[in-house]
């Protein structure tokens, strides 16, 4: 089932729509993001190797969060092929690298459509609460902050209420 991500009220969507499908398969989380509309107006990062890279959220980036009993893991998936994964002990506390193999990331583009598919490793203790988000930058300087749910007056993907999907 595809779920709509919604832009935060303070951000722009520039005529775009974004949906995502998430499936938990054992220790893996499979994600399929589908961006529709004037995708030619999106500022896409340059291609890169499938290397762990910090600060991907500063550009167009697709993200996921997986809750654990004592914190969460954040995944950053760039259309460039770069990626990052971080473990947190609590709300924005104790950030450190989450040790996992490089995720599978595949992108597809057609007129009016962009898709990113990724498989990431879940922590063994993942609870099933998932947050699905994206940062979409426009060539005109606009920035859209997309999520299943926005829980504050500023975009905050780390907020516990943003973990709005429950996967068994």
VMD Tcl script that builds the backbone (N, CA, C; Angstrom):
set m [mol new atoms 504]
animate dup $m
set s [atomselect $m all]
$s set {name element resname resid chain x y z} {
  {N N UNK 1 A 0.841 -1.176 0.000}
  {CA C UNK 1 A 0.000 0.000 0.000}
  {C C UNK 1 A 0.891 1.246 0.000}
  {N N UNK 2 A 0.635 2.130 -0.937}
  {CA C UNK 2 A 1.378 3.392 -1.011}
  {C C UNK 2 A 0.763 4.392 -0.038}
  {N N UNK 3 A 1.627 5.058 0.706}
  {CA C UNK 3 A 1.198 6.057 1.683}
  {C C UNK 3 A 1.650 7.430 1.223}
  {N N UNK 4 A 0.789 8.439 1.331}
  {CA C UNK 4 A 1.196 9.784 0.922}
  {C C UNK 4 A 2.062 10.443 1.991}
  {N N UNK 5 A 3.139 11.078 1.547}
  {CA C UNK 5 A 3.892 11.959 2.421}
  {C C UNK 5 A 3.367 13.364 2.159}
  {N N UNK 6 A 3.298 14.155 3.209}
  {CA C UNK 6 A 2.749 15.499 3.069}
  {C C UNK 6 A 3.845 16.526 3.361}
  {N N UNK 7 A 3.833 17.634 2.627}
  {CA C UNK 7 A 4.837 18.661 2.913}
  {C C UNK 7 A 4.480 19.407 4.194}
  {N N UNK 8 A 5.489 19.773 4.958}
  {CA C UNK 8 A 5.263 20.575 6.157}
  {C C UNK 8 A 4.642 21.904 5.733}
  {N N UNK 9 A 3.723 22.454 6.536}
  {CA C UNK 9 A 3.054 23.707 6.158}
  {C C UNK 9 A 3.994 24.878 5.850}
  {N N UNK 10 A 5.196 24.912 6.439}
  {CA C UNK 10 A 6.093 26.032 6.154}
  {C C UNK 10 A 6.966 25.776 4.930}
  {N N UNK 11 A 6.852 24.599 4.317}
  {CA C UNK 11 A 7.705 24.300 3.173}
  {C C UNK 11 A 6.893 24.289 1.884}
  {N N UNK 12 A 7.591 24.312 0.769}
  {CA C UNK 12 A 6.940 24.350 -0.538}
  {C C UNK 12 A 6.910 22.962 -1.143}
  {N N UNK 13 A 5.880 22.731 -1.919}
  {CA C UNK 13 A 5.816 21.445 -2.620}
  {C C UNK 13 A 5.914 21.616 -4.123}
  {N N UNK 14 A 5.754 22.832 -4.637}
  {CA C UNK 14 A 5.975 23.166 -6.042}
  {C C UNK 14 A 5.257 22.222 -7.008}
  {N N UNK 15 A 4.041 21.800 -6.646}
  {CA C UNK 15 A 3.250 20.946 -7.533}
  {C C UNK 15 A 3.626 19.482 -7.508}
  {N N UNK 16 A 4.502 19.101 -6.601}
  {CA C UNK 16 A 4.938 17.706 -6.501}
  {C C UNK 16 A 4.028 16.926 -5.566}
  {N N UNK 17 A 3.949 15.632 -5.765}
  {CA C UNK 17 A 3.328 14.710 -4.812}
  {C C UNK 17 A 4.340 13.604 -4.542}
  {N N UNK 18 A 4.294 13.077 -3.329}
  {CA C UNK 18 A 5.251 12.053 -2.923}
  {C C UNK 18 A 4.521 10.957 -2.172}
  {N N UNK 19 A 4.748 9.730 -2.594}
  {CA C UNK 19 A 4.185 8.554 -1.931}
  {C C UNK 19 A 5.317 7.583 -1.646}
  {N N UNK 20 A 5.094 6.725 -0.664}
  {CA C UNK 20 A 6.098 5.722 -0.319}
  {C C UNK 20 A 5.398 4.437 0.103}
  {N N UNK 21 A 6.027 3.343 -0.233}
  {CA C UNK 21 A 5.586 2.026 0.228}
  {C C UNK 21 A 6.720 1.447 1.048}
  {N N UNK 22 A 6.396 0.919 2.221}
  {CA C UNK 22 A 7.398 0.323 3.108}
  {C C UNK 22 A 6.962 -1.084 3.473}
  {N N UNK 23 A 7.921 -2.007 3.429}
  {CA C UNK 23 A 7.664 -3.399 3.793}
  {C C UNK 23 A 8.802 -3.880 4.686}
  {N N UNK 24 A 8.424 -4.553 5.746}
  {CA C UNK 24 A 9.425 -5.166 6.625}
  {C C UNK 24 A 9.509 -6.637 6.262}
  {N N UNK 25 A 10.717 -7.065 5.971}
  {CA C UNK 25 A 10.956 -8.466 5.613}
  {C C UNK 25 A 12.088 -8.972 6.490}
  {N N UNK 26 A 11.716 -9.549 7.638}
  {CA C UNK 26 A 12.726 -9.992 8.586}
  {C C UNK 26 A 13.538 -8.811 9.082}
  {N N UNK 27 A 14.850 -8.860 8.862}
  {CA C UNK 27 A 15.738 -7.797 9.312}
  {C C UNK 27 A 15.958 -6.696 8.288}
  {N N UNK 28 A 15.098 -6.626 7.280}
  {CA C UNK 28 A 15.228 -5.612 6.228}
  {C C UNK 28 A 13.984 -4.749 6.156}
  {N N UNK 29 A 14.203 -3.489 5.808}
  {CA C UNK 29 A 13.123 -2.563 5.510}
  {C C UNK 29 A 13.273 -2.193 4.042}
  {N N UNK 30 A 12.258 -2.507 3.244}
  {CA C UNK 30 A 12.253 -2.178 1.819}
  {C C UNK 30 A 11.389 -0.947 1.614}
  {N N UNK 31 A 11.928 0.030 0.893}
  {CA C UNK 31 A 11.267 1.318 0.695}
  {C C UNK 31 A 11.166 1.621 -0.788}
  {N N UNK 32 A 9.995 2.096 -1.212}
  {CA C UNK 32 A 9.779 2.535 -2.588}
  {C C UNK 32 A 9.159 3.928 -2.540}
  {N N UNK 33 A 9.952 4.949 -2.846}
  {CA C UNK 33 A 9.486 6.329 -2.893}
  {C C UNK 33 A 9.110 6.666 -4.329}
  {N N UNK 34 A 7.976 7.346 -4.527}
  {CA C UNK 34 A 7.522 7.744 -5.859}
  {C C UNK 34 A 7.171 9.236 -5.837}
  {N N UNK 35 A 7.955 10.033 -6.548}
  {CA C UNK 35 A 7.750 11.472 -6.645}
  {C C UNK 35 A 7.154 11.763 -8.015}
  {N N UNK 36 A 6.031 12.496 -8.022}
  {CA C UNK 36 A 5.342 12.806 -9.281}
  {C C UNK 36 A 5.143 14.301 -9.410}
  {N N UNK 37 A 5.024 14.744 -10.649}
  {CA C UNK 37 A 4.829 16.169 -10.930}
  {C C UNK 37 A 6.019 16.714 -11.684}
  {N N UNK 38 A 6.297 18.001 -11.543}
  {CA C UNK 38 A 7.398 18.613 -12.282}
  {C C UNK 38 A 8.770 18.248 -11.684}
  {N N UNK 39 A 9.157 16.979 -11.802}
  {CA C UNK 39 A 10.416 16.503 -11.204}
  {C C UNK 39 A 11.639 17.145 -11.852}
  {N N UNK 40 A 11.465 17.730 -13.044}
  {CA C UNK 40 A 12.594 18.411 -13.694}
  {C C UNK 40 A 12.969 19.694 -12.961}
  {N N UNK 41 A 12.130 20.157 -12.021}
  {CA C UNK 41 A 12.436 21.362 -11.241}
  {C C UNK 41 A 13.166 21.035 -9.940}
  {N N UNK 42 A 13.367 19.743 -9.657}
  {CA C UNK 42 A 14.052 19.312 -8.436}
  {C C UNK 42 A 15.560 19.438 -8.639}
  {N N UNK 43 A 16.250 19.889 -7.624}
  {CA C UNK 43 A 17.706 19.944 -7.635}
  {C C UNK 43 A 18.219 18.578 -7.186}
  {N N UNK 44 A 18.701 17.806 -8.140}
  {CA C UNK 44 A 19.161 16.445 -7.866}
  {C C UNK 44 A 20.651 16.465 -7.539}
  {N N UNK 45 A 21.068 15.710 -6.507}
  {CA C UNK 45 A 22.500 15.629 -6.209}
  {C C UNK 45 A 23.243 14.917 -7.351}
  {N N UNK 46 A 24.505 15.278 -7.527}
  {CA C UNK 46 A 25.333 14.626 -8.538}
  {C C UNK 46 A 25.570 13.171 -8.146}
  {N N UNK 47 A 25.704 12.305 -9.140}
  {CA C UNK 47 A 25.974 10.892 -8.885}
  {C C UNK 47 A 27.221 10.711 -8.039}
  {N N UNK 48 A 27.196 9.709 -7.189}
  {CA C UNK 48 A 28.318 9.421 -6.294}
  {C C UNK 48 A 28.429 7.914 -6.130}
  {N N UNK 49 A 29.490 7.501 -5.501}
  {CA C UNK 49 A 29.621 6.076 -5.215}
  {C C UNK 49 A 28.689 5.713 -4.067}
  {N N UNK 50 A 28.437 4.438 -3.914}
  {CA C UNK 50 A 27.597 3.972 -2.811}
  {C C UNK 50 A 28.411 4.005 -1.524}
  {N N UNK 51 A 28.730 5.198 -1.086}
  {CA C UNK 51 A 29.576 5.366 0.097}
  {C C UNK 51 A 28.790 6.030 1.215}
  {N N UNK 52 A 29.140 5.664 2.438}
  {CA C UNK 52 A 28.564 6.329 3.609}
  {C C UNK 52 A 29.024 7.785 3.582}
  {N N UNK 53 A 28.055 8.712 3.691}
  {CA C UNK 53 A 28.341 10.141 3.561}
  {C C UNK 53 A 27.479 10.907 4.554}
  {N N UNK 54 A 28.071 11.808 5.303}
  {CA C UNK 54 A 27.325 12.626 6.258}
  {C C UNK 54 A 26.647 13.804 5.560}
  {N N UNK 55 A 25.671 14.395 6.240}
  {CA C UNK 55 A 24.985 15.621 5.820}
  {C C UNK 55 A 24.186 15.487 4.529}
  {N N UNK 56 A 23.728 14.304 4.195}
  {CA C UNK 56 A 22.933 14.121 2.978}
  {C C UNK 56 A 21.609 14.877 3.047}
  {N N UNK 57 A 21.084 15.071 4.239}
  {CA C UNK 57 A 19.803 15.759 4.422}
  {C C UNK 57 A 19.860 17.228 4.013}
  {N N UNK 58 A 21.048 17.758 3.761}
  {CA C UNK 58 A 21.180 19.149 3.329}
  {C C UNK 58 A 20.827 19.326 1.855}
  {N N UNK 59 A 20.568 18.222 1.155}
  {CA C UNK 59 A 20.182 18.233 -0.258}
  {C C UNK 59 A 18.991 17.290 -0.422}
  {N N UNK 60 A 18.506 17.139 -1.637}
  {CA C UNK 60 A 17.406 16.213 -1.877}
  {C C UNK 60 A 17.805 14.835 -1.359}
  {N N UNK 61 A 16.987 14.293 -0.459}
  {CA C UNK 61 A 17.335 13.060 0.243}
  {C C UNK 61 A 16.052 12.389 0.731}
  {N N UNK 62 A 15.997 11.083 0.635}
  {CA C UNK 62 A 14.870 10.306 1.141}
  {C C UNK 62 A 15.323 9.642 2.429}
  {N N UNK 63 A 14.432 9.639 3.434}
  {CA C UNK 63 A 14.832 9.194 4.757}
  {C C UNK 63 A 13.814 8.233 5.360}
  {N N UNK 64 A 14.293 7.452 6.302}
  {CA C UNK 64 A 13.412 6.582 7.092}
  {C C UNK 64 A 13.976 6.524 8.507}
  {N N UNK 65 A 13.086 6.278 9.456}
  {CA C UNK 65 A 13.443 6.168 10.868}
  {C C UNK 65 A 12.805 4.899 11.413}
  {N N UNK 66 A 13.560 4.130 12.175}
  {CA C UNK 66 A 13.047 2.899 12.786}
  {C C UNK 66 A 13.237 2.980 14.292}
  {N N UNK 67 A 12.138 2.888 15.029}
  {CA C UNK 67 A 12.191 2.991 16.489}
  {C C UNK 67 A 12.767 1.721 17.100}
  {N N UNK 68 A 13.463 1.903 18.215}
  {CA C UNK 68 A 13.948 0.811 19.051}
  {C C UNK 68 A 13.418 1.078 20.462}
  {N N UNK 69 A 13.491 0.104 21.356}
  {CA C UNK 69 A 12.977 0.349 22.713}
  {C C UNK 69 A 13.629 1.539 23.425}
  {N N UNK 70 A 14.879 1.837 23.082}
  {CA C UNK 70 A 15.581 2.915 23.779}
  {C C UNK 70 A 16.052 4.035 22.853}
  {N N UNK 71 A 15.489 4.152 21.657}
  {CA C UNK 71 A 15.909 5.200 20.732}
  {C C UNK 71 A 15.395 4.923 19.330}
  {N N UNK 72 A 16.264 5.131 18.349}
  {CA C UNK 72 A 15.865 4.908 16.965}
  {C C UNK 72 A 17.088 4.915 16.055}
  {N N UNK 73 A 16.872 4.471 14.821}
  {CA C UNK 73 A 17.887 4.520 13.772}
  {C C UNK 73 A 17.347 5.389 12.648}
  {N N UNK 74 A 18.209 6.252 12.106}
  {CA C UNK 74 A 17.861 7.124 10.979}
  {C C UNK 74 A 18.644 6.669 9.756}
  {N N UNK 75 A 17.954 6.606 8.606}
  {CA C UNK 75 A 18.572 6.265 7.330}
  {C C UNK 75 A 18.441 7.456 6.385}
  {N N UNK 76 A 19.526 7.848 5.737}
  {CA C UNK 76 A 19.526 8.886 4.714}
  {C C UNK 76 A 19.915 8.222 3.402}
  {N N UNK 77 A 19.068 8.380 2.389}
  {CA C UNK 77 A 19.262 7.713 1.100}
  {C C UNK 77 A 19.235 8.770 0.010}
  {N N UNK 78 A 20.370 9.018 -0.591}
  {CA C UNK 78 A 20.474 10.053 -1.603}
  {C C UNK 78 A 20.249 9.480 -2.996}
  {N N UNK 79 A 19.577 10.220 -3.866}
  {CA C UNK 79 A 19.468 9.793 -5.263}
  {C C UNK 79 A 20.835 9.654 -5.939}
  {N N UNK 80 A 21.879 10.210 -5.329}
  {CA C UNK 80 A 23.231 10.098 -5.876}
  {C C UNK 80 A 23.817 8.708 -5.687}
  {N N UNK 81 A 23.237 7.914 -4.780}
  {CA C UNK 81 A 23.785 6.607 -4.425}
  {C C UNK 81 A 24.463 6.617 -3.068}
  {N N UNK 82 A 24.784 7.801 -2.557}
  {CA C UNK 82 A 25.380 7.906 -1.223}
  {C C UNK 82 A 24.318 7.603 -0.170}
  {N N UNK 83 A 24.762 7.244 1.025}
  {CA C UNK 83 A 23.831 6.871 2.091}
  {C C UNK 83 A 24.484 7.140 3.450}
  {N N UNK 84 A 23.649 7.116 4.482}
  {CA C UNK 84 A 24.125 7.211 5.857}
  {C C UNK 84 A 23.109 6.520 6.757}
  {N N UNK 85 A 23.568 6.044 7.893}
  {CA C UNK 85 A 22.684 5.450 8.899}
  {C C UNK 85 A 23.253 5.789 10.272}
  {N N UNK 86 A 22.369 6.244 11.159}
  {CA C UNK 86 A 22.777 6.686 12.489}
  {C C UNK 86 A 21.870 6.065 13.549}
  {N N UNK 87 A 22.475 5.731 14.671}
  {CA C UNK 87 A 21.719 5.262 15.835}
  {C C UNK 87 A 21.651 6.399 16.844}
  {N N UNK 88 A 20.474 6.557 17.471}
  {CA C UNK 88 A 20.259 7.565 18.504}
  {C C UNK 88 A 19.794 6.861 19.774}
  {N N UNK 89 A 20.268 7.352 20.937}
  {CA C UNK 89 A 19.860 6.794 22.226}
  {C C UNK 89 A 18.516 7.325 22.678}
  {N N UNK 90 A 18.101 8.465 22.162}
  {CA C UNK 90 A 16.854 9.113 22.504}
  {C C UNK 90 A 16.655 10.260 21.540}
  {N N UNK 91 A 15.647 11.080 21.786}
  {CA C UNK 91 A 15.321 12.178 20.891}
  {C C UNK 91 A 16.543 13.066 20.649}
  {N N UNK 92 A 17.131 12.948 19.473}
  {CA C UNK 92 A 18.312 13.722 19.044}
  {C C UNK 92 A 19.488 13.603 20.004}
  {N N UNK 93 A 19.611 12.479 20.713}
  {CA C UNK 93 A 20.685 12.289 21.687}
  {C C UNK 93 A 21.497 11.044 21.359}
  {N N UNK 94 A 22.799 11.140 21.586}
  {CA C UNK 94 A 23.680 9.990 21.442}
  {C C UNK 94 A 23.874 9.536 20.003}
  {N N UNK 95 A 23.915 10.458 19.063}
  {CA C UNK 95 A 24.055 10.101 17.648}
  {C C UNK 95 A 25.412 9.468 17.376}
  {N N UNK 96 A 25.377 8.337 16.665}
  {CA C UNK 96 A 26.594 7.658 16.230}
  {C C UNK 96 A 26.255 6.831 14.991}
  {N N UNK 97 A 27.262 6.407 14.281}
  {CA C UNK 97 A 27.033 5.605 13.076}
  {C C UNK 97 A 26.341 4.300 13.451}
  {N N UNK 98 A 25.382 3.898 12.626}
  {CA C UNK 98 A 24.747 2.587 12.752}
  {C C UNK 98 A 25.490 1.670 11.801}
  {N N UNK 99 A 26.076 0.626 12.332}
  {CA C UNK 99 A 26.891 -0.293 11.534}
  {C C UNK 99 A 26.003 -1.219 10.721}
  {N N UNK 100 A 26.078 -1.075 9.404}
  {CA C UNK 100 A 25.315 -1.944 8.502}
  {C C UNK 100 A 26.002 -1.959 7.142}
  {N N UNK 101 A 25.667 -2.954 6.355}
  {CA C UNK 101 A 26.183 -3.025 4.994}
  {C C UNK 101 A 25.568 -1.910 4.166}
  {N N UNK 102 A 26.260 -1.487 3.119}
  {CA C UNK 102 A 25.724 -0.464 2.225}
  {C C UNK 102 A 24.371 -0.924 1.698}
  {N N UNK 103 A 23.372 -0.055 1.749}
  {CA C UNK 103 A 22.042 -0.458 1.276}
  {C C UNK 103 A 21.991 -0.514 -0.245}
  {N N UNK 104 A 21.075 -1.308 -0.715}
  {CA C UNK 104 A 20.754 -1.335 -2.134}
  {C C UNK 104 A 19.935 -0.078 -2.419}
  {N N UNK 105 A 20.365 0.744 -3.374}
  {CA C UNK 105 A 19.613 1.941 -3.775}
  {C C UNK 105 A 19.519 1.941 -5.296}
  {N N UNK 106 A 18.297 2.073 -5.799}
  {CA C UNK 106 A 18.089 2.147 -7.243}
  {C C UNK 106 A 17.156 3.311 -7.527}
  {N N UNK 107 A 17.453 4.078 -8.572}
  {CA C UNK 107 A 16.582 5.187 -8.963}
  {C C UNK 107 A 16.128 4.996 -10.403}
  {N N UNK 108 A 14.952 5.555 -10.690}
  {CA C UNK 108 A 14.391 5.544 -12.041}
  {C C UNK 108 A 13.757 6.902 -12.275}
  {N N UNK 109 A 13.923 7.406 -13.496}
  {CA C UNK 109 A 13.348 8.708 -13.826}
  {C C UNK 109 A 12.681 8.627 -15.188}
  {N N UNK 110 A 11.510 9.249 -15.279}
  {CA C UNK 110 A 10.753 9.379 -16.524}
  {C C UNK 110 A 10.094 10.747 -16.473}
  {N N UNK 111 A 9.573 11.241 -17.596}
  {CA C UNK 111 A 8.905 12.554 -17.547}
  {C C UNK 111 A 7.813 12.583 -16.464}
  {N N UNK 112 A 7.936 13.529 -15.548}
  {CA C UNK 112 A 6.948 13.691 -14.486}
  {C C UNK 112 A 7.020 12.665 -13.375}
  {N N UNK 113 A 8.065 11.828 -13.365}
  {CA C UNK 113 A 8.153 10.786 -12.335}
  {C C UNK 113 A 9.607 10.528 -11.942}
  {N N UNK 114 A 9.793 10.277 -10.649}
  {CA C UNK 114 A 11.081 9.837 -10.124}
  {C C UNK 114 A 10.790 8.794 -9.073}
  {N N UNK 115 A 11.573 7.732 -9.040}
  {CA C UNK 115 A 11.396 6.688 -8.028}
  {C C UNK 115 A 12.747 6.323 -7.429}
  {N N UNK 116 A 12.752 6.109 -6.139}
  {CA C UNK 116 A 13.924 5.605 -5.430}
  {C C UNK 116 A 13.495 4.385 -4.648}
  {N N UNK 117 A 14.207 3.293 -4.852}
  {CA C UNK 117 A 13.966 2.047 -4.136}
  {C C UNK 117 A 15.199 1.735 -3.317}
  {N N UNK 118 A 15.003 1.343 -2.072}
  {CA C UNK 118 A 16.132 1.029 -1.200}
  {C C UNK 118 A 15.758 -0.078 -0.229}
  {N N UNK 119 A 16.736 -0.888 0.099}
  {CA C UNK 119 A 16.624 -1.895 1.145}
  {C C UNK 119 A 17.666 -1.573 2.198}
  {N N UNK 120 A 17.226 -1.417 3.450}
  {CA C UNK 120 A 18.145 -1.107 4.541}
  {C C UNK 120 A 18.035 -2.163 5.628}
  {N N UNK 121 A 19.096 -2.292 6.413}
  {CA C UNK 121 A 19.134 -3.246 7.521}
  {C C UNK 121 A 18.499 -2.625 8.753}
  {N N UNK 122 A 17.538 -3.322 9.321}
  {CA C UNK 122 A 16.916 -2.868 10.567}
  {C C UNK 122 A 17.736 -3.320 11.763}
  {N N UNK 123 A 17.716 -2.546 12.840}
  {CA C UNK 123 A 18.360 -3.036 14.057}
  {C C UNK 123 A 17.583 -4.251 14.584}
  {N N UNK 124 A 18.289 -5.179 15.215}
  {CA C UNK 124 A 17.643 -6.393 15.717}
  {C C UNK 124 A 16.461 -6.088 16.621}
  {N N UNK 125 A 16.549 -4.992 17.383}
  {CA C UNK 125 A 15.519 -4.667 18.368}
  {C C UNK 125 A 14.464 -3.701 17.844}
  {N N UNK 126 A 14.361 -3.500 16.531}
  {CA C UNK 126 A 13.371 -2.570 15.969}
  {C C UNK 126 A 11.972 -2.944 16.446}
  {N N UNK 127 A 11.196 -1.930 16.846}
  {CA C UNK 127 A 9.870 -2.173 17.417}
  {C C UNK 127 A 8.772 -2.280 16.370}
  {N N UNK 128 A 8.981 -1.741 15.198}
  {CA C UNK 128 A 7.947 -1.718 14.161}
  {C C UNK 128 A 7.412 -0.332 13.884}
  {N N UNK 129 A 7.712 0.649 14.750}
  {CA C UNK 129 A 7.301 2.046 14.501}
  {C C UNK 129 A 8.295 2.665 13.520}
  {N N UNK 130 A 7.771 3.173 12.412}
  {CA C UNK 130 A 8.599 3.674 11.320}
  {C C UNK 130 A 8.185 5.107 10.981}
  {N N UNK 131 A 9.173 5.957 10.731}
  {CA C UNK 131 A 8.940 7.292 10.198}
  {C C UNK 131 A 9.456 7.332 8.766}
  {N N UNK 132 A 8.674 7.907 7.863}
  {CA C UNK 132 A 9.060 7.999 6.456}
  {C C UNK 132 A 9.050 9.469 6.063}
  {N N UNK 133 A 10.163 9.949 5.500}
  {CA C UNK 133 A 10.331 11.372 5.268}
  {C C UNK 133 A 11.169 11.622 4.019}
  {N N UNK 134 A 11.234 12.885 3.614}
  {CA C UNK 134 A 12.102 13.291 2.509}
  {C C UNK 134 A 12.338 14.795 2.587}
  {N N UNK 135 A 13.484 15.199 2.077}
  {CA C UNK 135 A 13.806 16.602 1.859}
  {C C UNK 135 A 13.943 16.765 0.354}
  {N N UNK 136 A 13.144 17.653 -0.232}
  {CA C UNK 136 A 13.173 17.868 -1.678}
  {C C UNK 136 A 13.538 19.330 -1.942}
  {N N UNK 137 A 14.681 19.549 -2.583}
  {CA C UNK 137 A 15.121 20.899 -2.919}
  {C C UNK 137 A 14.775 21.197 -4.368}
  {N N UNK 138 A 14.304 22.420 -4.590}
  {CA C UNK 138 A 14.006 22.867 -5.939}
  {C C UNK 138 A 15.158 23.655 -6.515}
  {N N UNK 139 A 15.254 23.682 -7.824}
  {CA C UNK 139 A 16.294 24.485 -8.484}
  {C C UNK 139 A 16.086 25.969 -8.224}
  {N N UNK 140 A 14.867 26.346 -7.795}
  {CA C UNK 140 A 14.573 27.751 -7.491}
  {C C UNK 140 A 14.930 28.122 -6.050}
  {N N UNK 141 A 15.559 27.203 -5.304}
  {CA C UNK 141 A 15.952 27.465 -3.925}
  {C C UNK 141 A 14.937 27.011 -2.894}
  {N N UNK 142 A 13.781 26.544 -3.326}
  {CA C UNK 142 A 12.767 26.085 -2.376}
  {C C UNK 142 A 13.213 24.778 -1.722}
  {N N UNK 143 A 12.681 24.528 -0.515}
  {CA C UNK 143 A 12.943 23.282 0.190}
  {C C UNK 143 A 11.623 22.760 0.714}
  {N N UNK 144 A 11.338 21.503 0.427}
  {CA C UNK 144 A 10.146 20.842 0.934}
  {C C UNK 144 A 10.536 19.772 1.937}
  {N N UNK 145 A 9.876 19.770 3.084}
  {CA C UNK 145 A 10.098 18.766 4.126}
  {C C UNK 145 A 8.850 17.895 4.175}
  {N N UNK 146 A 8.974 16.658 3.754}
  {CA C UNK 146 A 7.844 15.742 3.584}
  {C C UNK 146 A 7.884 14.652 4.653}
  {N N UNK 147 A 6.709 14.280 5.166}
  {CA C UNK 147 A 6.626 13.205 6.168}
  {C C UNK 147 A 5.214 12.625 6.183}
  {N N UNK 148 A 5.084 11.464 6.794}
  {CA C UNK 148 A 3.754 10.881 7.007}
  {C C UNK 148 A 2.925 11.779 7.907}
  {N N UNK 149 A 3.601 12.367 8.914}
  {CA C UNK 149 A 2.927 13.238 9.886}
  {C C UNK 149 A 3.920 14.273 10.380}
  {N N UNK 150 A 3.455 15.487 10.516}
  {CA C UNK 150 A 4.267 16.563 11.092}
  {C C UNK 150 A 3.689 16.888 12.467}
  {N N UNK 151 A 4.563 16.943 13.470}
  {CA C UNK 151 A 4.098 17.069 14.852}
  {C C UNK 151 A 4.481 18.365 15.532}
  {N N UNK 152 A 5.086 19.284 14.795}
  {CA C UNK 152 A 5.446 20.560 15.417}
  {C C UNK 152 A 5.385 21.669 14.374}
  {N N UNK 153 A 5.548 22.909 14.852}
  {CA C UNK 153 A 5.450 24.047 13.944}
  {C C UNK 153 A 6.677 24.196 13.047}
  {N N UNK 154 A 7.743 23.471 13.327}
  {CA C UNK 154 A 8.928 23.420 12.477}
  {C C UNK 154 A 9.127 21.970 12.024}
  {N N UNK 155 A 9.680 21.752 10.835}
  {CA C UNK 155 A 9.939 20.373 10.409}
  {C C UNK 155 A 10.856 19.667 11.412}
  {N N UNK 156 A 10.453 18.507 11.885}
  {CA C UNK 156 A 11.237 17.740 12.858}
  {C C UNK 156 A 10.961 16.258 12.651}
  {N N UNK 157 A 11.747 15.640 11.786}
  {CA C UNK 157 A 11.552 14.230 11.475}
  {C C UNK 157 A 11.902 13.325 12.658}
  {N N UNK 158 A 12.656 13.825 13.633}
  {CA C UNK 158 A 13.073 13.024 14.783}
  {C C UNK 158 A 11.992 12.943 15.865}
  {N N UNK 159 A 10.975 13.764 15.796}
  {CA C UNK 159 A 9.929 13.782 16.821}
  {C C UNK 159 A 9.254 12.411 16.880}
  {N N UNK 160 A 9.067 11.852 18.081}
  {CA C UNK 160 A 8.471 10.509 18.193}
  {C C UNK 160 A 7.116 10.372 17.498}
  {N N UNK 161 A 6.313 11.433 17.457}
  {CA C UNK 161 A 5.010 11.351 16.793}
  {C C UNK 161 A 5.134 11.212 15.278}
  {N N UNK 162 A 6.336 11.473 14.735}
  {CA C UNK 162 A 6.549 11.328 13.298}
  {C C UNK 162 A 6.703 9.863 12.871}
  {N N UNK 163 A 6.891 8.981 13.832}
  {CA C UNK 163 A 7.017 7.555 13.544}
  {C C UNK 163 A 5.594 6.989 13.429}
  {N N UNK 164 A 4.927 7.343 12.326}
  {CA C UNK 164 A 3.485 7.162 12.205}
  {C C UNK 164 A 3.061 5.851 11.561}
  {N N UNK 165 A 4.003 5.046 11.101}
  {CA C UNK 165 A 3.666 3.766 10.468}
  {C C UNK 165 A 4.062 2.641 11.391}
  {N N UNK 166 A 3.181 1.678 11.587}
  {CA C UNK 166 A 3.466 0.501 12.404}
  {C C UNK 166 A 3.574 -0.695 11.468}
  {N N UNK 167 A 4.764 -1.271 11.402}
  {CA C UNK 167 A 4.977 -2.483 10.592}
  {C C UNK 167 A 5.179 -3.663 11.527}
  {N N UNK 168 A 4.500 -4.767 11.268}
  {CA C UNK 168 A 4.671 -5.947 12.138}
  {C C UNK 168 A 6.073 -6.527 12.046}
}
mol reanalyze $m
mol bondsrecalc $m
mol representation Tube
mol addrep $m
